[in-house]
Amino acid sequence: MKYSIGIELGVKNIVAGVLDKNGKLIRRDTIPTNKDRAFEEIIKDMCGLISKVLSDEDLEVKNIKYIGVGCPGITDNLNGIVLKNYTMNFNNVKVRAEVQKYFNVPVYVENDGNCVAIAEYLLGAAYGTGNSLTIKVGVGIGGGIILDGCIYNGLNFGGTEFGHMVIDFDGRPCTCGRKGCWEQYASASALIGRTKQLIEEYPDSILANIASNCCNNQITELTIFEAAKAGDDKAKKACQEYVLYFAEGLANIVNILMPEVVIIAGPISKLGNSLVYPLVDLLREKIYCKELHIPEFKMAEMGNAGIIVGAAMLGAFKDEKLTDLI
Amino acid sequence: MKYSIGIELGVKNIVAGVLDKNGKLIRRDTIPTNKDRAFEEIIKDMCGLISKVLSDEDLEVKNIKYIGVGCPGITDNLNGIVLKNYTMNFNNVKVRAEVQKYFNVPVYVENDGNCVAIAEYLLGAAYGTGNSLTIKVGVGIGGGIILDGCIYNGLNFGGTEFGHMVIDFDGRPCTCGRKGCWEQYASASALIGRTKQLIEEYPDSILANIASNCCNNQITELTIFEAAKAGDDKAKKACQEYVLYFAEGLANIVNILMPEVVIIAGPISKLGNSLVYPLVDLLREKIYCKELHIPEFKMAEMGNAGIIVGAAMLGAFKDEKLTDLI
């Protein structure tokens, strides 16, 4: 019986997972990325982590059918190269070739948002659909489009940069150089930033109290929604604003693509129905020709394993041997 | 030798064209739509116009292989039905069945923006490309996406509503009920509206003079660009603003789809390089990861015949008998 390995090459951490032939994640381990190092060192550590999870499961390289690596940035998934990355020193790095210096197995490389879209399509909330849109909301907003069972790349793999869609002309400055990009309003980072702002402005508020007591001082995307539920009016208003911004950008994308199903993934998916219910109400107003059709909106089912599961499935997905992963 | 008929069912006019087997438009005629009538009357007149253009070319129904109808609105191109239309009384109208009451030939029905995209793909500026995006800028902003040689529909044919993408949160009110939609800033109507506004504000300006003398009092999308060229500073600033709004929305769509080529069609394409050159300069700044790739930007080649040519080609396009139209 053969297994596959999925890697999340993240800005903070590298996560490696082992999938069995049913797509079940049977082992997972994490090391820090220390992103400012040379890419060779990062890949060496990544391959060390692969050896570790294999050994922890009493497996050897010969038991592995595929290795898949999910990375941020623009990724040439045909040749296994990370072309461009604004958050790490991975520019024009031949990840496939580098990993194959350590392991003589097929290696696949894909953008992390596309990995999540593939995982949800093959095993999660988009299972059984032909055309799905997965929006991954974390530090920024990325994701993937599945059309007729294939990942959509665009010219030179440069499409699906959903976060860099201006929704507020002349609005908040974005890292990409434009103003008013969606991710400056609707990313998890934007929500956490707003939370911190409110805590600073209102240090005696319910929100500030929740933040200091309940979260071990760790402010997350959930904090402000908890405060809103507990009766903090300022937090409630900020949550409503957040959902409104989220809906504005999502309605834009739906008006262009009109997929069968929209999956909301990434850290923000922890919000669950606190986000989905008010969001869908707004989308019902905002989507063009809503009398006829709106897609189904769902939270991702893969939790924080979306990238590693999708990455581990890349080989089977690209070979279209989905019924015969191993 | 067989021919095909293309119809533009417009809000103001119905245009019928005859295409020969090389896709050459050999005859064209126009009647007013009088859009507030019952759809049966409009279709009766449309079929009368088809008979007229046939007769003017000494052709009979037996010489016709296909009839194609391009309509505004959401169009079920499988069953030949206009599902929803905000500008005419064509809601759930079985156009194919209605036209076949008059002509016993295969009838195809398609959204007008998709017709233009198909015409440019088969015979115009997108010829030879796999993935193209055609943006049709007129009263509103529509268009079509060609992926791997097929038109992209989206769920229930509801995709590619490019104009209803909010670029200015809480901005100008749109007919769709949202605020800040792209077409309120970058459509030909928006540009003409701004032109009229400036003429009213500055009745002694170069712009006002050009509008009253050179255009037979007919203000078009060209008027303000002519005034800018002639040295009207206010007109120049308005043109720059217009191109900026145009670029903002187009960069959004390119960041999502990253097509090989973007075709700008509709009345606005008459602006030619006055629009394309400054637009491409802005897009080079605004497109994400522009160091790696930006699509090619071109003006449509079909002029105002895009809808009828695309409509006439629908049968061959859908049958994939492109080398054997007749």
Chai-1 contact restraints between the chains, C-beta under 6 A:
chainA,res_idxA,chainB,res_idxB,connection_type,confidence,min_distance_angstrom,max_distance_angstrom,comment,restraint_id
A,I74,B,C289,contact,1.0,0.0,6.0,A-B,restraint_1
A,K84,B,C289,contact,1.0,0.0,6.0,A-B,restraint_2
A,K84,B,L292,contact,1.0,0.0,6.0,A-B,restraint_3
A,G154,B,L257,contact,1.0,0.0,6.0,A-B,restraint_4
A,G154,B,M258,contact,1.0,0.0,6.0,A-B,restraint_5
A,L155,B,M258,contact,1.0,0.0,6.0,A-B,restraint_6
A,L155,B,E260,contact,1.0,0.0,6.0,A-B,restraint_7
A,L155,B,H293,contact,1.0,0.0,6.0,A-B,restraint_8
A,L155,B,P295,contact,1.0,0.0,6.0,A-B,restraint_9
A,N156,B,L292,contact,1.0,0.0,6.0,A-B,restraint_10
A,N156,B,H293,contact,1.0,0.0,6.0,A-B,restraint_11
A,G158,B,M258,contact,1.0,0.0,6.0,A-B,restraint_12
A,G158,B,C289,contact,1.0,0.0,6.0,A-B,restraint_13
A,G158,B,H293,contact,1.0,0.0,6.0,A-B,restraint_14
A,G159,B,L257,contact,1.0,0.0,6.0,A-B,restraint_15
A,G159,B,M258,contact,1.0,0.0,6.0,A-B,restraint_16
A,E161,B,N255,contact,1.0,0.0,6.0,A-B,restraint_17
A,E161,B,Y288,contact,1.0,0.0,6.0,A-B,restraint_18
A,H164,B,N255,contact,1.0,0.0,6.0,A-B,restraint_19
A,H164,B,Y288,contact,1.0,0.0,6.0,A-B,restraint_20
A,M165,B,N252,contact,1.0,0.0,6.0,A-B,restraint_21
A,V166,B,I167,contact,1.0,0.0,6.0,A-B,restraint_22
A,V166,B,E248,contact,1.0,0.0,6.0,A-B,restraint_23
A,V166,B,N252,contact,1.0,0.0,6.0,A-B,restraint_24
A,I167,B,V166,contact,1.0,0.0,6.0,A-B,restraint_25
A,I167,B,F169,contact,1.0,0.0,6.0,A-B,restraint_26
A,D168,B,F169,contact,1.0,0.0,6.0,A-B,restraint_27
A,F169,B,I167,contact,1.0,0.0,6.0,A-B,restraint_28
A,F169,B,D168,contact,1.0,0.0,6.0,A-B,restraint_29
A,C176,B,Y288,contact,1.0,0.0,6.0,A-B,restraint_30
A,R178,B,K286,contact,1.0,0.0,6.0,A-B,restraint_31
A,E248,B,V166,contact,1.0,0.0,6.0,A-B,restraint_32
A,N252,B,M165,contact,1.0,0.0,6.0,A-B,restraint_33
A,N252,B,V166,contact,1.0,0.0,6.0,A-B,restraint_34
A,N255,B,E161,contact,1.0,0.0,6.0,A-B,restraint_35
A,N255,B,H164,contact,1.0,0.0,6.0,A-B,restraint_36
A,L257,B,G154,contact,1.0,0.0,6.0,A-B,restraint_37
A,L257,B,G159,contact,1.0,0.0,6.0,A-B,restraint_38
A,M258,B,G154,contact,1.0,0.0,6.0,A-B,restraint_39
A,M258,B,L155,contact,1.0,0.0,6.0,A-B,restraint_40
A,M258,B,G158,contact,1.0,0.0,6.0,A-B,restraint_41
A,M258,B,G159,contact,1.0,0.0,6.0,A-B,restraint_42
A,E260,B,L155,contact,1.0,0.0,6.0,A-B,restraint_43
A,K286,B,R178,contact,1.0,0.0,6.0,A-B,restraint_44
A,Y288,B,E161,contact,1.0,0.0,6.0,A-B,restraint_45
A,Y288,B,H164,contact,1.0,0.0,6.0,A-B,restraint_46
A,Y288,B,C176,contact,1.0,0.0,6.0,A-B,restraint_47
A,C289,B,I74,contact,1.0,0.0,6.0,A-B,restraint_48
A,C289,B,K84,contact,1.0,0.0,6.0,A-B,restraint_49
A,C289,B,G158,contact,1.0,0.0,6.0,A-B,restraint_50
A,L292,B,K84,contact,1.0,0.0,6.0,A-B,restraint_51
A,L292,B,N156,contact,1.0,0.0,6.0,A-B,restraint_52
A,H293,B,L155,contact,1.0,0.0,6.0,A-B,restraint_53
A,H293,B,N156,contact,1.0,0.0,6.0,A-B,restraint_54
A,H293,B,G158,contact,1.0,0.0,6.0,A-B,restraint_55
A,P295,B,L155,contact,1.0,0.0,6.0,A-B,restraint_56
